[in-house]
Amino acid sequence: MKPLALISTLGVLLLVTTTAALSQSEGVRKKRPLRHDYGNVVMDNVSSANDIAPVVFNHWLHRAKYTCRLCHVDLGFAMGAEETRVTEKDNRRGYYCGACHDGREAFGWEEKASAARAARKHCDRCHSYGKEVDPRFEFYEFTRIFPKQRFGSGVDWLKAQEQGLLKLKDHLKGHSIRRRPLADPKDAVVDPTVAEMPNIIFSHKKHAVWNGCELCHPDIFGVIKGSTRYTMQDIFAGKYCGACHGKVAFPNLDCQRCHTEL
């Protein structure tokens, strides 16, 4: 091999090796979603296979009306996208999405004819991937009065709830069981493994508003303090705190939202 060709080959190998090493140690920088797209999930279990547009589920609108616990515990939705194999038959029988989208709690798949209007179907309101569908609620107008934050959807949902701007529903007749309220444990101090980082102050009270206790315990975190060991790389990979933060709750870019004790 000629010297110039050898140098070029070595340069390419060095670049590939360096890129691979950085991607493993520090991660690859991802494109940030637009604020109105943050947390959206495309559900395509069987839609495309049946020549139907996939469902675009927007978390921002649903979390403005319901607790996370209601959907992920009472209605049985898994925490990972497409881990729950929802079918149209399930929905029409009143499970999963159909628990609410029945024409009473929320719009159903079909609106029957009345004296005021003709019958019409609402399929496109959910099966909207790749389509221009006029939203019933527009993100920027809907969230205009909500307090802001720096990352993610740009909305500080916790402050909006604390200020009374959100009235979260946590019980759905026929699906939820009335539970005796539990006292919120005190704030917990979590020591980071990086010496330069401030401690984490974890508030059970703030998280319980949306999640209750059973959304996190025991599937994601053990019930005994200190029994679950995890790293920031685990969180970046979507585990533990990352099951919500970085997907729906504010992302891990905002270090000071968690590392607060100086």
N, C-alpha and C positions, 0 to 999 in steps of 0.2 A: 504493500500500500504506500502511496506517495505521502511525503511528510505533510503536505497541505490537507490532503484528504483525511489523514490520521488525526490532525489537530481538529478538523471540523467534526469528525466522528466523536472524539473525546469531549468536545464542547457540547454536543447534543446530549451525550450520555450524562454529563455533569448537570446540565439543565434539567433533564428528566428526573435524575436522582434527587436534586435539590428540591424540585417542585413536589415530588412524592413525599419527601421528608417533612417539608413544611405543612403539607396537607394533613399528615398524620399527627404532627405535634401541635399545630396551631389551628387546623381546620382551614377550609376553603371559604373565602368570603362569598356570601350569597347575596343575590339581589334582593333588596328590601321590597316587600309588596306595597302597593299603594294603600293609603289608610282605609279606604272603603273595601279593600280586598283582604285586609289583615284578618286572619282567622277563618276565612272562607274555606269550605271543604267541598271538593267535587266528589259526588257519590255515583259510582258507575259499576255497581255490582253486576247488573244484568241489562242496563239500559242500552248501551251500544250494541250488545249482542242481539237486541231486538229492534234495532234501527230507531231507537228513541234517544233524544238528547239526554245526557247525564244531568243529574240534579246538582244545582249549586246551592249549598246550604250556607247562609250567612250567620255566623255566630253573633255578630254585633246586635242584630235585631232581636234574636231570641234571648240573649243574655240581658237585654233591656227590659224584658217582660217576665222571664222565668229564672229560677235558680239553676245552677249547673247540676245540683244534686237531683232535681226533679227528673231531668232527662237521663242522666247517666246512672242513676240508681233506680228510681221508681219505674221508668220506662225501659230500662235495660240497654241503653246505648253504650257500647264499649268506648273507651277513651281514645283509641286509635282510629284514624280514618279508614273506613271500609272494613273494619274488623267485625261489624255487625252486618250480617248478610240480609239486609232489609229487602223485601219484595213488595210488589204492588198488592199482592194477595194479603200480606200481613197488614198493610196500611188500611185496606178496605175492611178488614176484620176488626179494626180499632186498636191495633198495636203500633208501637213505634211512632212514626209521624202521624199515623191515623188516630192516635189517642187524642190529639188536639185538632187536627185538620179533618173535622167531621161536619163542618158547616155550622157548628154552634160555638165551640171554643175559638176556632179559627176557620178560615175558608176551607171548603172541601174541594175534592177533585171535580165536582160537578154541581152546578146551580140549576135547580129545576125551574121550569117556566112559571111565571106568576102573571098577575094582571098588569104589572108594571113593566115586565121585561121578558124576553124570550129565554129559553134554556141556553146555558153556555157552560163550557168546560174550562177548567182552570189549570190544565196540565202544564202550560208554558210558564206559569208562575214559579214552578219548582224545576221542571225540566228545561232549564234556561241556558245551559252551557252552549256557547257559540251563537246565541240568539240576541237580538235587540228586544228586550222585554221591558216595558215601562214598569218601574217598581211602584208598589203601593206606598212604600216608605222610602224616601231618598236619604242616603246616609248623612250628607252634609247638612241638610235642612233638619233632619231628625235630631242630630247631635249638636246643633248650633248653640244651644244654651247650656250644654254640659261643660263641666270643668275640664281643662286640657292637661295632657301630659306630653312628654317629649317623643316617645317612640310608639311603635305598634299602631294601633288605630288612632292614636292621638287623643283618646278620651280617657279621663281618669274615672273609671266606672265606680270605684269604691267611694270617691268623694261625691259622685252624683247620687249614689244611694244614701250616703250619710246626710246629704243636703235635702233629701226627700224628693229628688227629681225622678227617682225610679221607685216603682211599687212592685216588688218581685213576688211572683206567685210561686209557692213552694208545695202546693197540694193540688192534686188532680183527682176528682171523684172517680172511683172505680179503679184507680191505679195506685194511689198513695194510701199509706196507713198513718193515722194520727200517732205521732210520737211524743213521748214525754220529753220536754226540753231538758237539756243537760247544761250544767254550769260550764262556762268556757274556762279551760285551763289558763294559767297565767302565761304571759309572754315568755318565750324561751330564747335563751342566748345560745347561738350556734357559733363555735369557734372555727374560723377558716383555717385551712392548712397552709395558706400563704401568709407569712408573718406580716407583710406590709398592709394587708387588707383589714379594714375594721370588722368587728364582729357583726354577725347577722342577728337582728332582732325579729324573731318570728312571732306574729300575732295570731293565736288561734281564733280570737274573736272575729278578726277581719275576714279570715278565710272561711269561718263557719257560716257567715252570712250567705255565701254562695254555695258552699260545698257540704255543709253539715260536717259530720265526723266520718261517715261511712264512705265518702268518695275517696278519701285519702288512706284511711285505716281499715283493714290491715293490708290491702292489696299493694299499695304503693309504699307506705311507711309502716314499720312495726309500731306497736302501741307502747313499747317501753322506750323511754328516752335513751338515745345513744345506740340502740340495737341495729339501726340501719346505717351503714357506712356507704358514702357516695362521694364522688368528686365533681368538680365543675365540668370535666369532660363527659361524665354521665349525664349531667343536666343539659349540656349542649347537644347531646345525642338524643334528647327527648325523654329521658328517664327521670324519675323522682320529681323534683320541682319542675323539670322540663316537660313533664306530661301536660302542663298547662302553660307555663311561661315560655314564650317563644312560639307558641301555637295560637293561643287565644288570649291568655292574660299577658300583661306587659312583657316584652322580650328581655332577654338577658343582657342586652346592650346597656340597659339602665342599671349599672352596678349599684349606684347609691340608693336605689329604692329598697335594696335588701341589706347591703353592708352599711349600716347606719350608726352603729355605736363606735364612737371615736375614743 
